[in-house]
Amino acid sequence: ELKTLFTGAVSKIRIPMNGMSNSLELNEISILKKDPDPKRPPMSISIGMAGFQGTMQDAQKEKSRISLKNSFSNLKMSFVPDEVSDLVPHEMNLEINAESLPIKLMMSTLYEALEKSIKVEGTDNQAYLPMQAAIATLPKMLSDSASTLNIQNTFIRSTDLDTGIDGKLNADATAPFGVSGKVSISVKGMEEALEGLQKK
């Protein structure tokens, strides 16, 4: 039965591994696409480097940590008009660290809800109710665990613009959207870029 197979699969992810780390880096990526007009050269996208790193620590403990990093550099696109080419990002870096996550409790709660959903006899909407109720408890779990999300060393850069992002968000079940904190965004070169556009 499908439910039996699903139950077996879910049971294997009830308790997450204590930690894991994954990374991927690709270099010199190129994509070519023929232009509909045979007189024009192929459209191309190239990336010098694209990378991803992800780490989870202490998933078996009451409070866990997850770190994510994503980046690329030397992005080039042949089809971007010259007038705006200096505004198109060629480099990006994103770093996020989530602290004090109640991963063990969240996984256990979701697993129990899945078990209940599988056993429900009735419509799909009725079967989804236990999961819906479990998901509704997650913001309070994060708040009770004092979970935080830190954004650092995050930027998007083009020839003319340099945009930086950093901040810290705190899980807060009493706040709108369930979070409180501050995120700052800085943009360097905006005035010069606008002036340059007006001249073109």
C-alpha positions as CSV (number, residue, x, y, z in Angstrom):
1,E,0.0,0.0,0.0
2,L,1.2,3.5,-0.7
3,K,0.5,4.6,2.9
4,T,2.7,1.8,4.2
5,L,5.6,2.7,1.9
6,F,5.2,6.4,2.8
7,T,5.2,5.6,6.5
8,G,8.4,3.6,6.1
9,A,10.1,6.4,4.3
10,V,9.0,9.0,6.8
11,S,10.3,6.9,9.7
12,K,13.8,7.1,8.3
13,I,13.9,10.9,8.6
14,R,12.2,11.2,12.0
15,I,15.5,11.8,13.7
16,P,17.9,13.7,11.6
17,M,21.6,12.9,11.5
18,N,23.7,14.9,14.0
19,G,25.4,17.0,11.4
20,M,26.4,17.2,7.7
21,S,28.4,19.4,5.4
22,N,28.1,19.7,1.6
23,S,29.9,21.9,-0.9
24,L,29.8,22.3,-4.6
25,E,31.9,24.4,-6.9
26,L,31.7,24.8,-10.6
27,N,34.2,26.6,-12.8
28,E,34.2,28.0,-16.3
29,I,30.5,27.4,-17.1
30,S,29.3,28.4,-20.5
31,I,25.9,28.2,-22.1
32,L,25.3,29.0,-25.8
33,K,22.0,29.5,-27.6
34,K,21.5,30.1,-31.3
35,D,20.0,33.5,-32.2
36,P,16.8,33.3,-34.3
37,D,18.6,35.6,-36.7
38,P,21.3,33.5,-38.4
39,K,23.3,36.7,-39.1
40,R,23.8,37.3,-35.3
41,P,26.3,35.4,-33.2
42,P,24.9,32.9,-30.6
43,M,23.7,34.3,-27.3
44,S,26.0,33.3,-24.4
45,I,26.1,33.2,-20.6
46,S,29.3,32.4,-18.8
47,I,30.2,32.1,-15.2
48,G,33.8,32.0,-13.9
49,M,32.8,30.3,-10.7
50,A,29.6,29.2,-8.9
51,G,29.6,27.7,-5.5
52,F,27.4,26.4,-2.7
53,Q,28.2,25.4,0.9
54,G,25.8,24.0,3.5
55,T,26.5,22.9,7.0
56,M,24.2,21.5,9.7
57,Q,25.6,21.0,13.3
58,D,24.2,19.5,16.5
59,A,20.9,18.3,14.9
60,Q,20.5,15.7,17.7
61,K,20.8,18.4,20.4
62,E,18.1,20.7,21.6
63,K,19.5,23.6,19.7
64,S,21.2,23.3,16.2
65,R,22.9,25.4,13.7
66,I,22.7,25.7,9.9
67,S,25.1,27.7,7.7
68,L,24.6,28.4,4.0
69,K,26.8,30.1,1.5
70,N,26.1,30.7,-2.2
71,S,28.3,32.7,-4.6
72,F,29.2,33.3,-8.2
73,S,31.8,35.5,-10.0
74,N,32.6,36.7,-13.5
75,L,29.1,36.5,-14.8
76,K,28.9,37.6,-18.4
77,M,25.8,37.7,-20.7
78,S,26.3,38.6,-24.4
79,F,22.7,39.7,-24.9
80,V,22.6,42.5,-22.3
81,P,22.4,45.9,-24.1
82,D,25.6,48.0,-23.7
83,E,23.5,50.8,-22.2
84,V,22.8,48.8,-19.0
85,S,25.7,46.2,-19.1
86,D,27.5,48.1,-16.3
87,L,24.5,47.6,-14.0
88,V,24.1,43.9,-14.4
89,P,25.7,41.9,-11.5
90,H,28.9,40.0,-12.3
91,E,29.6,38.9,-8.7
92,M,27.4,37.8,-5.8
93,N,28.0,36.3,-2.3
94,L,25.3,35.2,0.2
95,E,26.1,34.0,3.7
96,I,23.4,33.0,6.2
97,N,23.9,31.5,9.7
98,A,20.8,30.2,11.6
99,E,21.5,29.6,15.3
100,S,19.6,27.9,18.1
101,L,17.3,26.0,15.8
102,P,15.1,23.4,17.5
103,I,15.5,21.0,14.6
104,K,15.1,17.8,16.7
105,L,11.8,19.0,18.1
106,M,10.6,20.3,14.7
107,M,11.3,17.0,13.0
108,S,9.6,15.0,15.7
109,T,6.5,17.2,15.6
110,L,6.3,17.0,11.8
111,Y,6.8,13.3,11.8
112,E,4.0,12.7,14.3
113,A,1.7,14.9,12.2
114,L,2.6,12.9,9.1
115,E,1.8,9.7,10.9
116,K,-1.6,11.1,11.9
117,S,-2.3,12.3,8.3
118,I,-1.5,8.9,6.9
119,K,-4.0,7.3,9.2
120,V,-6.8,9.8,8.5
121,E,-9.7,8.3,6.6
122,G,-11.5,10.9,4.5
123,T,-10.8,13.7,2.0
124,D,-7.4,15.1,1.3
125,N,-8.3,18.2,3.2
126,Q,-9.1,16.2,6.3
127,A,-5.8,14.3,6.0
128,Y,-3.9,17.6,5.8
129,L,-5.3,19.0,9.1
130,P,-2.7,17.3,11.4
131,M,0.1,18.7,9.3
132,Q,-1.5,22.1,9.1
133,A,-1.7,22.2,12.9
134,A,1.9,21.1,13.3
135,I,3.2,23.8,10.9
136,A,1.3,26.4,12.9
137,T,3.3,25.5,16.0
138,L,6.7,26.0,14.3
139,P,6.9,29.8,14.8
140,K,6.5,29.4,18.6
141,M,9.1,26.6,18.7
142,L,11.6,28.9,17.0
143,S,10.7,31.8,19.3
144,D,10.9,29.6,22.5
145,S,14.3,28.4,21.3
146,A,15.5,32.0,20.7
147,S,16.4,31.2,17.1
148,T,18.3,33.8,15.1
149,L,19.2,34.4,11.5
150,N,22.4,36.3,10.7
151,I,23.1,37.7,7.3
152,Q,26.8,38.7,6.7
153,N,29.3,39.2,4.0
154,T,26.5,39.4,1.5
155,F,26.8,41.5,-1.6
156,I,25.8,41.9,-5.2
157,R,28.3,43.8,-7.4
158,S,28.3,45.1,-10.9
159,T,30.7,47.5,-12.6
160,D,28.8,50.5,-11.4
161,L,27.0,49.3,-8.3
162,D,28.0,47.7,-5.1
163,T,25.1,46.5,-2.9
164,G,25.8,45.1,0.6
165,I,23.3,43.4,2.9
166,D,23.8,42.5,6.5
167,G,21.5,42.1,9.6
168,K,20.1,39.9,12.3
169,L,16.6,38.5,12.6
170,N,15.2,37.0,15.8
171,A,12.3,34.5,16.0
172,D,9.5,36.3,17.9
173,A,6.1,34.7,17.9
174,T,4.6,38.0,19.2
175,A,5.9,40.1,16.3
176,P,4.4,40.6,12.9
177,F,5.5,37.8,10.5
178,G,7.0,36.0,13.5
179,V,10.4,37.8,13.4
180,S,12.0,41.0,14.8
181,G,15.4,42.5,14.1
182,K,17.1,44.7,11.5
183,V,18.5,44.2,8.0
184,S,20.6,46.9,6.4
185,I,21.0,47.4,2.7
186,S,23.7,49.8,1.3
187,V,24.1,50.7,-2.3
188,K,27.2,52.5,-3.6
189,G,27.5,54.1,-6.9
190,M,23.8,54.8,-7.5
191,E,24.0,58.5,-8.3
192,E,26.9,58.0,-10.7
193,A,25.0,55.1,-12.4
194,L,21.9,57.2,-12.8
195,E,23.9,60.1,-14.3
196,G,25.6,57.7,-16.7
197,L,22.2,56.4,-17.9
198,Q,21.0,59.9,-18.6
199,K,24.0,60.6,-20.7
200,K,23.6,57.4,-22.8
